[in-house]
Amino acid sequence: MRKIEDARDARACVKAAKAAGLSLGTWARGHGVDGRSLHAWSVNLARSSPPSAISKAGLIELVPTAVAQVAVRYVVRVGDVAIEVGDDFLDETLARAVRVLRAC
């Protein structure tokens, strides 16, 4: 079994293992490479690689965009009387209207 020589060698082996769809250990055994050496190099390469764009950014502010408003209507039935309201109704107003209807 041969040991990985340097970072270039390690990158080439890791790339070949990924391309073959194999784990590093499986690929290494099939190609006469010391799996422990390849694994150690892959860990070191991952540590020394530049951070991804997400980790560089830190906190990202998400701002909601305008969503098309769909008119929603609700029908409240009290006995044989119905009150129709939209999303913009006030709870107090609806409660007052229901109290009046109950009194009838």
Summary of the structure (lengths in Angstrom):
residues: 104
radius of gyration: 33.0
end to end distance: 93.6
largest distance: 93.6
contacts: 204
relative contact order: 0.10
helix: 51%
strand: 13%
